[in-house]
Amino acid sequence: MPIYDYQCTDCGHRAEVLRKLSDPVLTDCPSCGKASFAKQLSAAGFQLKGSGWYATDFKGGSSASVPAKTETATADAGAHACGTGGCGSCA
């Protein structure tokens, strides 16, 4: 069962509540009794451990490397490397 963060917009009371996914959302503040208890957005609190699918499929490791593209010299000796003649390699 997930733990949800709730906060009252009237009195500021905060609470972490263990609820089933099928349970209705809480609205009544346990501190002041007003119907202003709202669910807060919070980060998930879990950590992947062990040797599951995530460790074998998504962790770093050897991967097929893409061969590097090499440039070949142009047959035309007057051609510029960048094609414009404005770069440092053309000088």
MOQUI-V414107 format. One record per backbone hydrogen bond with DSSP energy under -1.0 kcal/mol. CO is the residue of the C=O (numbers start at 1). NH is the residue of the N-H. If there is no record, write none. Layout:
co;nh
CO;NH
CO;NH
This chain:
co;nh
2;19
4;17
5;40
6;15
7;38
8;12
13;8
15;6
17;4
27;37
29;33
34;29
34;36
36;9
38;7
52;56
53;57
54;58
76;79
87;90
